[in-house]
Amino acid sequence: MVSERLFLSTPDLNGLLLAMQIEALQMTECLVGKGWRLSFPAAKYPAIHYNLRGEGAMFVGEHAPIPLRPHVLVVTPPGQAYRIEVPAQGTASNSLRTVNAQPLHNDNAGLLNKYVAAANEYEVEMICGYFRASFGASIDIFTASAPPFSDAFDSSAQVAAQLRNVVDEIRNHTVGMEAMATAILKQVVITVLRRKLMSPDGKLSGLSALSDPMIARVIAEIVARPGGQHSIASLADIACLSRAAFNARFKKAVGHSPMSALREVRMERAAKQLIANVLSIEHIARGVGYANRSSFSRAFLEVYGMDPSSYRSQDLRSTS
């Protein structure tokens, strides 16, 4: 079997990680005592969990339990319920006392929750954070079909300190909180992905489109050169597939057609340039692959619900 490393070069991987968009949604402090269980319902977003102290186990969906020790990090995929259990000596799992966490809602973004499943002292202390990782608006990296995965860090790693900093940013809620929390959390996610890539098999199995090396090559091309004159035929050539096979495989991996995903990446790049207010709209249109302003404006309107000029004016008014 050909290794996935042969399909994605180091520059492509660097470009993907650089272009990856991270949105920090909600952080949670979890304290669980012996003889207790803390249970979370399925959410539409993945989450990172870092065990600061104590020992127990995490159960995700129908997967095998993940042992929890200090400095173990677990990534749970979207769409799968999970629970943290800390059994007491001589206590059966079905007799654990349970605290049920509240479902994650979109309007809870930027909030900090704390759940305590303990009578007095707690055994396990974890920091958990829901997030979204994507390229554009339509290419999510973590999907519901992905298995959970874990990694063990040592006490000298910066991950615990970084996650504490995210919690502190949200708790203090000062100016720039969202930008800072997102930037720090992106460092954590990249650290996790980099360690996964440097593992013996070097695979990103289970991570949405990135687990399919041929589709990942196409995504790397789209992210690196969104303004290129891409077509189904040219992208299929990059994937070394026929047009029909490529289109079907891309939809299966990403959930959207190749051209829809390309448009989303282009529009996100354009939106950032409109906010920067440095380039003309005509220049931005050409830079993201549109021959004229009118075709660009139609595409932008479909994605953002307003034309580029209105989008730029609205952002300028909100920052004045």
C-alpha positions in Angstrom: 0.0 0.0 0.0 1.3 3.4 -0.9 1.9 5.7 2.1 -0.2 8.8 2.4 3.0 10.8 2.9 3.7 10.4 -0.9 0.5 12.3 -1.7 1.0 15.4 0.4 4.3 17.3 0.4 5.5 19.2 3.3 4.7 22.5 1.7 1.1 21.3 1.1 0.8 20.2 4.7 2.2 23.5 5.9 -0.3 25.4 3.6 -3.2 23.4 4.9 -2.3 24.0 8.6 -1.7 27.7 7.9 -5.1 28.1 6.1 -7.0 26.0 8.7 -9.7 28.2 10.4 -10.2 27.5 14.1 -13.2 28.9 16.0 -13.2 28.5 19.7 -16.8 27.9 20.7 -17.0 27.1 24.4 -14.6 26.0 27.2 -15.6 23.8 30.1 -13.8 23.0 33.4 -14.7 19.4 34.5 -14.2 18.1 38.0 -15.1 14.5 38.7 -14.8 12.7 42.0 -14.5 9.0 42.8 -17.7 7.1 42.3 -19.0 9.8 39.9 -19.8 10.1 36.2 -20.0 13.3 34.1 -22.0 12.8 31.0 -22.1 15.0 27.9 -24.7 14.8 25.1 -23.7 14.6 21.4 -22.8 18.0 20.0 -22.4 19.2 16.4 -18.8 20.2 17.0 -15.6 18.3 18.0 -14.0 18.9 21.4 -10.5 18.8 22.9 -10.2 17.4 26.4 -7.0 17.7 28.5 -6.6 15.8 31.8 -4.7 17.9 34.2 -4.8 15.5 37.2 -6.2 12.2 38.4 -7.1 8.9 36.8 -10.3 7.7 35.3 -11.7 6.7 31.9 -13.5 8.5 29.0 -16.2 6.7 27.0 -17.0 8.1 23.5 -20.0 6.7 21.6 -19.6 2.9 21.3 -15.8 3.0 21.2 -13.5 1.3 23.6 -12.8 3.3 26.8 -9.8 5.7 26.8 -7.8 5.6 30.0 -7.3 9.0 31.6 -4.0 9.8 33.3 -2.4 13.2 33.8 -1.5 15.0 30.6 -3.6 12.7 28.3 -5.4 14.7 25.6 -8.5 13.3 23.9 -10.3 14.7 20.8 -13.9 13.7 20.5 -15.6 14.0 17.1 -18.9 15.8 16.6 -22.1 13.8 16.8 -21.0 11.4 19.5 -21.9 11.5 23.2 -19.2 11.0 25.7 -18.7 10.6 29.5 -16.0 10.8 32.1 -16.0 8.1 34.7 -14.0 7.8 37.9 -14.9 4.5 39.7 -14.4 4.1 43.4 -12.9 0.9 44.7 -15.6 -1.8 44.9 -18.1 0.4 43.0 -19.7 -1.0 39.8 -20.0 1.2 36.8 -23.8 1.1 36.8 -23.9 2.4 40.4 -21.9 5.6 39.6 -23.6 8.8 40.5 -24.2 10.9 37.4 -24.2 14.6 36.5 -25.5 15.4 33.0 -24.0 18.4 31.2 -26.2 20.7 29.2 -26.3 20.5 25.4 -24.0 22.9 23.5 -26.0 25.6 21.7 -24.7 28.0 19.1 -25.6 31.0 21.3 -23.3 29.6 24.0 -20.2 30.5 22.0 -17.6 32.3 24.0 -18.9 31.1 27.3 -17.1 29.3 30.1 -18.9 26.4 31.9 -17.9 24.5 34.9 -19.3 21.1 35.9 -18.6 19.4 39.2 -19.5 15.7 39.6 -18.3 15.1 43.1 -19.5 15.2 46.7 -16.5 16.8 48.2 -13.0 16.1 46.8 -12.5 15.5 43.1 -10.1 13.0 41.5 -10.0 14.1 37.8 -9.6 17.7 36.6 -10.0 18.3 32.9 -10.2 21.3 30.6 -12.5 20.7 27.6 -13.1 23.0 24.6 -15.6 22.8 21.8 -14.2 24.2 18.5 -14.7 24.2 14.8 -11.8 23.4 12.4 -12.4 24.0 8.7 -11.3 25.3 5.4 -13.8 27.8 4.1 -17.3 27.4 5.3 -17.9 23.9 3.8 -14.9 21.8 4.5 -14.9 20.6 8.1 -11.8 18.7 9.2 -13.5 16.6 12.0 -16.6 14.6 11.1 -19.1 12.5 13.0 -17.8 9.3 11.4 -14.3 9.9 12.8 -13.1 7.8 15.8 -11.9 9.6 18.9 -8.2 9.7 19.4 -5.9 10.4 22.3 -2.3 11.4 22.9 -0.1 11.5 26.0 1.9 14.6 26.6 4.6 15.1 29.3 4.4 17.7 32.0 6.9 19.9 30.2 4.5 20.4 27.2 2.8 23.7 26.8 -0.7 22.3 25.9 -2.0 22.5 29.5 -0.8 26.1 29.9 -2.3 27.1 26.5 -5.7 25.6 27.4 -5.6 27.4 30.8 -4.8 30.6 28.9 -7.9 30.1 26.7 -10.0 29.6 29.8 -8.5 32.7 31.4 -9.2 34.8 28.3 -12.9 33.7 28.3 -13.2 34.2 32.0 -11.7 37.7 32.0 -13.6 38.7 28.8 -11.4 41.6 28.0 -10.9 43.3 24.6 -9.7 40.9 22.0 -10.8 37.9 24.0 -12.3 36.0 21.0 -9.2 36.6 18.8 -6.8 35.6 21.5 -8.7 32.5 22.6 -9.0 31.4 18.9 -5.3 32.0 18.2 -4.2 30.0 21.3 -6.6 27.1 20.6 -5.4 26.9 17.0 -1.9 26.3 18.4 -3.2 23.4 20.4 -5.0 21.9 17.4 -2.0 22.2 15.2 0.2 20.6 17.9 -2.2 17.6 18.0 -2.4 17.3 14.2 1.4 17.6 13.9 2.0 14.9 16.5 -0.5 12.7 14.6 1.4 13.2 11.3 4.7 12.4 13.0 3.3 9.2 14.4 4.7 5.9 12.9 2.0 5.6 10.3 1.9 9.4 9.6 -1.8 9.3 8.8 -4.7 11.7 9.4 -7.2 8.8 9.3 -10.7 9.8 10.5 -10.1 13.5 9.9 -12.7 14.2 7.2 -11.3 14.9 3.8 -7.7 14.9 5.0 -7.9 11.1 5.5 -8.3 10.6 1.7 -4.9 11.5 0.3 -6.2 12.2 -3.2 -8.9 14.5 -2.0 -6.5 16.1 0.4 -4.2 17.0 -2.5 -7.1 18.8 -4.2 -7.9 20.7 -1.0 -4.3 21.7 -0.6 -4.4 23.1 -4.1 -7.6 25.0 -3.5 -6.4 26.5 -0.3 -3.0 27.5 -1.7 -4.4 28.9 -5.0 -8.1 29.8 -4.6 -7.8 32.2 -7.5 -6.6 29.6 -10.0 -8.6 28.7 -13.0 -9.9 25.5 -11.5 -12.5 23.3 -13.0 -13.8 19.8 -12.3 -11.4 18.5 -15.0 -8.3 20.2 -13.6 -9.0 19.2 -10.0 -9.7 15.7 -11.1 -6.3 15.6 -12.8 -4.7 16.6 -9.5 -6.5 13.8 -7.7 -5.5 11.4 -10.5 -9.1 10.3 -11.0 -11.8 10.5 -13.7 -14.2 13.4 -13.4 -17.1 11.2 -12.3 -15.0 9.3 -9.8 -13.5 12.5 -8.4 -16.8 14.3 -8.1 -18.3 11.3 -6.2 -15.3 10.8 -4.0 -15.0 14.5 -3.1 -18.7 14.7 -2.2 -18.4 11.7 0.0 -15.3 13.0 1.8 -16.4 16.7 2.2 -20.2 16.6 1.9 -20.2 19.2 -0.9 -19.4 19.4 -4.5 -15.8 20.4 -5.5 -17.0 23.7 -7.1 -19.1 24.5 -4.1 -16.2 24.0 -1.7 -14.0 26.1 -4.0 -16.5 28.9 -4.0 -16.7 28.9 -0.2 -12.9 29.1 0.1 -12.7 31.9 -2.4 -15.4 33.9 -0.7 -13.8 33.5 2.7 -10.5 34.8 1.3 -12.4 37.7 -0.4 -14.2 38.6 2.8 -10.9 38.9 4.7 -9.5 41.1 2.0 -12.7 43.3 2.0 -12.3 43.8 5.8 -8.6 44.7 5.4 -9.8 47.5 3.1 -6.5 47.7 1.2 -7.4 46.3 -2.3 -10.2 47.4 -4.6 -13.1 45.1 -5.1 -12.1 44.6 -8.7 -8.6 43.5 -7.6 -10.1 41.2 -5.0 -12.4 39.6 -7.6 -9.5 38.8 -9.9 -7.4 37.5 -7.0 -10.0 34.9 -6.1 -10.6 33.7 -9.7 -13.4 35.9 -11.1 -13.0 37.7 -14.4 -15.2 40.6 -13.5 -16.8 42.4 -10.6 -20.4 41.4 -11.5 -19.8 37.6 -11.4 -17.8 38.0 -8.2 -20.6 40.1 -6.6 -23.2 37.5 -7.5 -21.2 34.7 -5.9 -20.4 36.8 -2.8 -24.1 37.7 -2.4 -25.1 34.0 -2.5 -22.7 33.2 0.3 -22.8 36.3 2.6 -26.3 37.7 1.8 -24.9 41.1 0.7 -22.8 42.5 -2.1 -19.1 43.1 -1.5 -19.5 46.9 -1.1 -22.1 46.5 1.6 -20.0 43.9 3.4 -17.0 46.2 3.4 -19.1 49.3 4.5 -20.8 47.3 7.3 -17.5 46.2 8.7 -16.0 49.8 8.5 -19.1 51.1 10.3 -18.8 48.5 13.1 -15.1 49.4 13.7 -15.5 53.2 13.6 
